[in-house]
Amino acid sequence: MALKLSVIGTGYLGATHAACMASLGFEVIGFDTEGSKIDLLAKGKVPFYEPELEDLLTAQIKSGRLTFTKDIKDLADADVHFICVGTPQVKGGNAADLTYVNSALESIAKVVKAGGLVVGKSTVPVGTATRLRNRLLELNPKADLAWNPEFLREGFAVEDTLHPNRLVVGVVNDQAEKVLKEVYAANLSENTPWVRADLPTAELVKVAANSFLATKISFINAMAEICEAAGGDVTVLAKAIGYDPRIGSRFLQAGIGFGGGCLPKDIRAFMARAEELGAKQAVEFLKEIDAINLRARQRIIELVRKDLSDDLQGKKVAILGAAFKPDSDDVRDSPALDIAAQIQAAGAVVTVHDPKAIANAQKRFPALKFAEDIDNTLKDAEIVLHLTEWKIYREIDPIKAKSLVKSAIMIDGRNALDRTSWLSAGWKFRALGRANNE
């Protein structure tokens, strides 16, 4: 008989996992303590933007395989329970807040049936899984716990769930691995790499991967600083070193750095946990990675002051992008919004555009001005900042855009626009790591 799955926590990770698992043929029930979220999902509506997800969710609800509940007792007959709750950064510190993970374990332990498997997918500090497993066995000796970290990219979450580039499972026995192989049978049939690990290693895989990615992004931004000082071009540098198969070209695009709900808080939580373990020196370099990332934002503001004035009072600034990355409405720790807010705080009149993230951005920074279309964003602007790499911004006609602005100055914070086209249209064009801007 096919396994029945439950998903505890129906935010970005949980809603995606639930819909995708249902599409693979499983009966899935999603649970959340936030009633309004459950009501919305039950109607086939996703409370955030993620390409393909809403259509998938609606189809699986109609199929009858996917349901949602606010009552934990409704999960009692499920065979496998995925914990997909958030682990935000604690207020006033770098460590991860495990309140939701702890609560989820306590709740599911009371209803999981004999032989049931609880599977953590949330990103947690190393050592959490072992502690939670011990607690589960204390409350329910006939259950077991495994850890299966997620590697979702916002904007590609459905693809990453249905066709992952690897599956990592932290288990303490063969039975737990057997159950998880049944869950992921469709993925394994596509020859997806399968990595069995112990619980601590499974936990470390996610934070190690995010730390490496953050390092690569901050490295090229550090090289951008050197290029500016030396008169070089970081885009050519990145292209050249990217041909080295040991390095690769992905994530070597200099700009305003990373943000979102994962990379920044994950590397900070990693540092905090390493210190607790007495291994602080091993990840000291991550402090500089974080600092380089934040410094890139300040360098954009420095360029704005250089082109306009040290005094930004009353200066009209147009900002293209609010989300931390394209194909997402996520504005958590968004470099674009951070820059917008700092420029506004300096007295500028800032107008922000984003195709998907305006509602979330307004909640976070209600004092900022937002425009629904690009033309109104650009109107009478004295400088334009391209800060989120949406495709629609690459399609802007520089000649038309010049007719709308007061001063034709573009700062490309993502090194993604066609520099030649903008220069040909008469714009002054600047970007981080490229000294020969005109």
C-alpha positions in Angstrom: 0.0 0.0 0.0 1.3 3.5 -0.9 2.7 5.6 1.9 0.7 8.5 3.2 2.6 11.6 3.9 2.1 14.7 6.2 3.8 18.0 6.0 4.1 20.1 9.1 4.5 23.8 8.3 3.1 25.1 5.1 5.3 28.1 4.3 7.6 28.3 1.3 9.2 24.9 1.9 6.2 23.0 3.2 3.7 24.1 0.6 6.1 23.3 -2.2 7.0 19.9 -0.7 3.3 19.0 -0.1 2.2 19.9 -3.6 5.2 18.1 -5.3 4.8 14.9 -3.2 1.1 14.8 -4.1 2.0 15.2 -7.8 4.2 12.1 -7.4 1.1 10.1 -6.5 1.2 10.2 -2.7 -1.7 11.1 -0.5 -0.5 14.2 1.4 -1.9 16.2 4.2 -0.5 19.6 5.1 -0.7 21.0 8.7 -0.1 24.5 10.0 -1.1 26.3 13.2 -1.7 29.5 11.2 -5.4 29.0 10.2 -5.5 31.8 7.6 -2.6 30.1 5.7 -4.4 26.8 5.7 -7.6 28.3 4.5 -5.8 30.0 1.6 -3.9 26.9 0.6 -7.1 24.7 0.8 -8.6 27.0 -1.9 -5.6 26.5 -4.1 -4.0 29.9 -3.4 -0.3 30.3 -2.5 0.5 33.1 -0.1 3.8 33.9 -1.9 5.0 33.9 -5.5 6.8 30.9 -6.8 6.6 30.0 -10.5 4.4 26.9 -11.3 3.5 26.2 -7.7 0.0 27.5 -7.7 -1.1 25.6 -10.7 0.5 22.4 -9.3 -1.2 23.0 -5.9 -4.6 23.5 -7.5 -4.3 20.4 -9.6 -3.3 18.2 -6.6 -6.2 19.5 -4.5 -8.6 18.7 -7.3 -7.1 15.2 -7.6 -8.0 14.6 -4.0 -4.5 13.6 -3.1 -3.7 16.9 -1.3 -5.6 18.3 1.7 -4.8 20.7 4.5 -5.8 20.8 8.2 -5.4 22.9 11.3 -5.8 19.8 13.6 -2.6 17.8 14.3 -4.7 14.8 15.1 -5.6 14.5 11.4 -2.0 13.5 10.8 -2.3 10.3 12.9 -2.7 7.8 10.1 0.3 9.2 8.0 3.4 7.0 7.6 5.9 9.8 7.1 5.8 13.2 8.6 8.0 16.0 7.1 8.9 18.9 9.4 9.2 22.0 7.2 8.9 24.9 9.6 11.0 28.0 9.7 14.2 28.5 11.7 14.7 32.3 11.7 17.6 34.2 13.2 17.0 35.0 16.9 16.4 38.6 17.6 19.5 40.3 18.8 21.8 37.4 17.9 23.1 35.2 15.1 21.9 31.8 16.3 18.9 30.0 14.8 15.6 30.2 16.6 14.4 26.6 17.0 11.1 27.4 18.6 9.0 26.2 15.6 11.1 23.0 15.1 10.9 22.1 18.8 7.1 22.7 18.8 6.6 20.7 15.7 8.4 17.7 17.2 6.5 17.9 20.4 3.2 18.1 18.5 3.8 15.3 16.1 5.3 13.0 18.7 1.9 12.7 20.3 0.1 11.4 17.2 2.7 9.5 15.1 1.7 5.9 14.9 3.9 2.9 15.7 6.5 2.5 12.9 6.0 6.1 11.8 8.9 8.2 10.6 9.4 11.8 11.3 11.7 13.5 8.8 13.2 17.0 9.3 13.7 19.2 6.3 14.2 22.5 8.1 17.7 24.0 8.2 19.0 23.5 11.8 22.2 23.8 13.7 24.2 20.6 13.8 23.2 18.4 16.8 19.5 19.4 16.6 18.5 16.2 14.9 20.0 13.9 17.4 18.4 15.9 20.2 15.0 15.8 18.6 15.3 12.1 17.9 16.1 11.4 21.5 13.1 13.4 22.5 10.9 11.7 20.0 11.9 8.2 21.3 11.3 9.4 24.9 7.7 10.5 24.0 7.0 7.8 21.4 9.5 4.8 21.5 7.9 3.1 18.4 8.6 6.0 16.1 11.9 7.2 14.5 13.4 10.3 13.1 15.6 11.1 10.1 16.9 14.2 8.5 16.5 15.2 4.8 17.8 18.7 4.1 16.2 20.8 1.4 18.1 22.5 -1.3 15.4 24.7 -2.9 16.2 27.7 -5.0 13.5 30.4 -4.9 12.1 30.7 -8.4 13.0 27.0 -9.1 11.5 25.3 -6.1 9.1 23.0 -8.0 11.9 21.8 -10.4 14.3 21.4 -7.5 11.8 19.2 -5.6 10.6 17.1 -8.5 14.1 16.8 -10.1 16.7 17.4 -7.3 20.4 17.3 -8.2 21.0 15.1 -5.1 19.1 13.6 -2.2 20.8 13.6 1.2 19.3 11.5 4.1 20.6 11.4 7.6 19.5 8.1 9.2 20.5 5.8 12.1 19.2 2.6 10.7 18.4 0.8 7.4 14.6 0.9 8.0 14.5 4.7 7.9 16.5 4.7 4.7 14.2 2.1 3.1 11.2 4.2 3.8 12.8 7.3 2.4 13.8 5.5 -0.7 10.2 4.6 -1.2 9.2 8.2 -0.8 11.8 9.3 -3.4 11.4 6.3 -5.7 10.5 8.5 -8.7 13.6 10.6 -8.2 15.8 7.6 -7.8 14.4 6.2 -11.1 16.0 9.3 -12.7 19.4 8.3 -11.3 19.4 11.2 -8.8 22.5 10.8 -6.6 21.6 9.4 -3.1 23.8 10.2 -0.2 23.2 8.3 3.1 24.8 10.1 6.1 24.6 10.2 9.8 22.4 12.9 11.4 25.1 15.5 12.1 26.5 15.2 8.6 23.1 15.6 7.0 22.5 18.8 9.0 25.9 20.1 8.0 25.4 19.5 4.3 22.9 22.4 3.9 24.9 25.0 5.9 28.1 23.9 4.2 26.6 24.3 0.8 25.2 27.7 1.6 28.5 28.9 3.1 30.4 27.8 0.0 27.9 29.6 -2.2 28.1 32.7 -0.1 31.9 32.5 -0.2 31.9 32.4 -4.0 29.5 35.3 -4.3 31.5 37.5 -1.9 34.8 36.4 -3.5 33.8 37.9 -6.9 32.5 41.0 -5.1 35.9 41.4 -3.4 37.5 41.0 -6.8 35.2 43.8 -8.0 36.6 46.1 -5.4 40.2 45.3 -6.6 39.2 45.8 -10.2 37.8 49.2 -9.5 41.0 50.2 -7.6 43.3 48.8 -10.4 41.3 49.8 -13.4 40.2 46.3 -14.4 36.9 44.8 -15.4 35.4 42.2 -13.1 33.1 40.8 -15.8 36.0 39.9 -18.0 37.9 38.5 -14.9 34.9 36.4 -13.9 34.6 35.1 -17.5 38.2 34.1 -17.6 38.4 32.3 -14.2 35.0 30.7 -14.9 36.4 28.6 -17.7 38.5 26.8 -15.1 36.5 23.6 -14.5 37.7 23.7 -10.9 36.0 27.0 -10.4 33.1 27.2 -12.8 31.2 30.3 -14.0 28.1 30.1 -11.9 27.6 32.7 -9.2 30.6 34.7 -10.4 28.5 37.8 -11.2 29.7 40.8 -9.2 27.0 43.0 -7.8 25.2 44.0 -4.6 25.5 40.5 -3.1 23.2 38.0 -1.7 20.1 38.2 0.6 16.9 36.3 1.2 15.7 34.2 4.0 18.5 31.5 3.8 22.1 32.5 3.0 22.5 35.4 5.4 20.9 33.8 8.4 22.3 30.3 7.7 25.9 31.4 7.6 25.4 33.5 10.8 23.8 30.6 12.6 26.6 28.3 11.4 29.1 30.7 13.0 27.2 30.8 16.2 26.9 27.0 16.4 30.6 26.5 15.5 31.5 28.8 18.5 29.2 26.7 20.8 31.1 23.6 19.6 34.5 25.1 20.3 35.3 25.3 16.6 34.9 29.1 16.1 38.2 29.5 14.3 37.2 27.1 11.6 34.6 29.4 10.2 36.1 32.8 11.1 36.3 33.5 7.4 32.5 33.7 7.2 32.6 37.0 9.1 34.5 38.6 6.3 32.2 36.9 3.7 29.2 38.5 5.5 31.1 41.9 5.7 32.0 41.9 2.0 28.4 41.1 1.1 27.1 44.0 3.2 29.8 46.3 1.9 28.6 45.9 -1.7 25.4 47.6 -0.8 27.3 50.6 0.6 29.4 50.8 -2.5 26.3 51.4 -4.6 25.3 54.2 -2.3 28.8 55.7 -2.7 28.3 55.7 -6.5 25.0 57.4 -6.1 26.6 60.2 -4.1 29.4 60.4 -6.5 27.1 61.0 -9.5 24.5 63.2 -7.7 25.8 64.8 -4.5 26.9 64.0 -1.0 23.7 65.6 0.0 20.9 63.5 -1.4 18.1 65.6 0.0 15.3 65.9 -2.5 17.1 63.9 -5.2 14.8 61.7 -7.3 16.0 58.1 -7.4 14.4 55.3 -9.4 15.0 51.8 -8.2 14.3 48.7 -10.4 13.8 45.7 -8.1 12.7 45.0 -4.6 12.9 41.2 -4.3 16.2 39.7 -3.2 16.4 37.8 -6.5 14.3 37.5 -9.7 11.3 35.1 -9.9 10.5 35.6 -6.3 8.5 38.0 -4.1 10.7 37.4 -1.1 12.1 40.7 0.3 13.8 39.2 3.4 17.2 40.8 3.8 16.9 42.1 0.3 19.9 44.1 -0.8 17.7 46.1 -3.2 15.3 47.2 -0.5 18.1 47.9 2.0 19.8 50.2 -0.5 16.4 51.9 -1.3 15.7 52.5 2.4 19.2 53.9 3.1 19.0 56.3 0.2 15.6 57.4 1.3 16.8 57.9 4.9 19.5 60.2 3.4 16.7 62.5 2.2 16.2 61.3 -1.4 12.8 60.8 -3.0 12.9 57.1 -3.9 10.5 55.3 -6.2 10.7 51.5 -6.3 9.4 49.0 -8.9 9.2 45.3 -8.8 6.9 42.9 -10.9 6.0 40.7 -7.9 7.4 42.0 -4.6 5.7 45.4 -4.1 3.1 44.1 -1.6 5.8 42.5 0.6 8.1 45.5 0.2 5.4 47.9 1.3 4.8 45.9 4.4 8.5 46.0 5.3 9.2 49.6 4.2 5.8 51.5 4.1 7.5 54.9 3.9 9.0 54.1 0.5 7.2 55.1 -2.7 6.2 52.3 -5.1 5.1 52.4 -8.7 3.2 49.7 -10.6 4.8 50.3 -13.9 8.4 51.0 -15.1 7.6 54.3 -16.9 6.2 55.9 -13.7 9.2 54.7 -11.8 11.6 56.3 -14.2 9.7 59.6 -14.7 11.9 62.6 -13.8 14.5 60.4 -12.0 17.9 61.9 -11.6 19.5 58.5 -11.3 18.3 54.9 -11.9 19.5 51.8 -10.0 19.1 48.3 -11.4 19.1 46.1 -8.3 17.1 42.9 -9.0 17.9 41.0 -12.1 14.3 40.6 -13.5 14.1 39.8 -17.2 11.8 42.8 -17.9 14.6 45.2 -16.8 16.9 43.7 -19.4 14.3 44.4 -22.0 13.9 48.1 -21.2 14.6 50.3 -24.3 17.4 52.7 -23.2 16.3 55.3 -25.7 12.7 55.4 -24.4 13.9 55.3 -20.9 16.2 58.4 -21.5 13.1 60.4 -22.6 11.5 59.8 -19.2 14.3 60.6 -16.8 15.7 64.0 -15.8 19.3 62.7 -15.9 20.4 59.6 -17.8 22.5 57.9 -15.2 22.3 54.2 -14.7 24.0 52.2 -12.0 23.7 48.5 -12.8 24.0 46.8 -9.4 23.8 43.3 -11.0 26.1 43.7 -14.0 23.3 42.2 -16.0 22.3 45.0 -18.5 23.7 45.4 -22.0 26.2 48.1 -21.2 26.9 48.9 -24.9 23.2 49.6 -25.6 22.8 52.0 -22.7 26.0 53.9 -23.5 25.0 54.1 -27.2 21.7 55.7 -26.1 23.5 58.4 -24.2 23.5 57.1 -20.7 26.2 57.4 -18.1 26.6 53.8 -17.1 28.2 52.5 -13.9 28.6 49.1 -12.4 30.5 47.6 -9.6 34.0 46.3 -10.6 34.1 48.1 -13.9 36.4 51.1 -13.7 35.9 52.4 -17.2 32.3 53.6 -16.8 31.3 56.6 -18.9 
